[in-house]
Amino acid sequence: MAISTIELRQITDLWPRVAGTLRAPHTKEEYGELLEAMDQLMQKVGGDEEHPLKSLMEVMAVLIENYEEENVAEVTG
């Protein structure tokens, strides 16, 4: 499904308000903020697979996973 010009305009207008939370973390602080936001979102969405914010959780999970893969040392034992 292609994004319409109107949808893109709406996203562009909204982005400054969410960019501080929904961004790829580059520091431990940003990573921690993203984890906190994800925790709050998980509390709101719960296990509801049909919740409108479920896809946002999935995007945040990918950002968290990417940061962890690049920055968190694996614990072997």
WOFEN-V593750 format. One record per residue. N is the residue number from 1. SS is DSSP state (A for helix, B for strand, O for the rest). D_CENTER is the distance of its C-alpha to the mean C-alpha in whole Angstrom. Layout:
# WOFEN-V593750
n=N ss=SS d_center=D_CENTER
n=N ss=SS d_center=D_CENTER
This chain:
# WOFEN-V593750
n=1 ss=O d_center=21
n=2 ss=O d_center=22
n=3 ss=O d_center=20
n=4 ss=O d_center=23
n=5 ss=A d_center=24
n=6 ss=A d_center=23
n=7 ss=A d_center=20
n=8 ss=A d_center=19
n=9 ss=A d_center=21
n=10 ss=A d_center=19
n=11 ss=A d_center=15
n=12 ss=A d_center=17
n=13 ss=A d_center=18
n=14 ss=A d_center=15
n=15 ss=A d_center=13
n=16 ss=A d_center=15
n=17 ss=A d_center=14
n=18 ss=A d_center=10
n=19 ss=O d_center=10
n=20 ss=O d_center=11
n=21 ss=O d_center=7
n=22 ss=O d_center=5
n=23 ss=O d_center=7
n=24 ss=O d_center=8
n=25 ss=O d_center=10
n=26 ss=O d_center=13
n=27 ss=O d_center=15
n=28 ss=A d_center=15
n=29 ss=A d_center=15
n=30 ss=A d_center=11
n=31 ss=A d_center=10
n=32 ss=A d_center=12
n=33 ss=A d_center=10
n=34 ss=A d_center=7
n=35 ss=A d_center=9
n=36 ss=A d_center=10
n=37 ss=A d_center=8
n=38 ss=A d_center=7
n=39 ss=A d_center=11
n=40 ss=A d_center=11
n=41 ss=A d_center=9
n=42 ss=A d_center=11
n=43 ss=A d_center=14
n=44 ss=A d_center=14
n=45 ss=A d_center=14
n=46 ss=O d_center=16
n=47 ss=O d_center=17
n=48 ss=O d_center=17
n=49 ss=O d_center=17
n=50 ss=O d_center=18
n=51 ss=O d_center=15
n=52 ss=O d_center=14
n=53 ss=O d_center=10
n=54 ss=A d_center=10
n=55 ss=A d_center=9
n=56 ss=A d_center=6
n=57 ss=A d_center=6
n=58 ss=A d_center=7
n=59 ss=A d_center=5
n=60 ss=A d_center=2
n=61 ss=A d_center=6
n=62 ss=A d_center=7
n=63 ss=A d_center=6
n=64 ss=A d_center=7
n=65 ss=A d_center=10
n=66 ss=A d_center=11
n=67 ss=A d_center=12
n=68 ss=A d_center=14
n=69 ss=A d_center=16
n=70 ss=A d_center=17
n=71 ss=A d_center=17
n=72 ss=O d_center=18
n=73 ss=O d_center=22
n=74 ss=O d_center=22
n=75 ss=O d_center=25
n=76 ss=O d_center=28
n=77 ss=O d_center=30
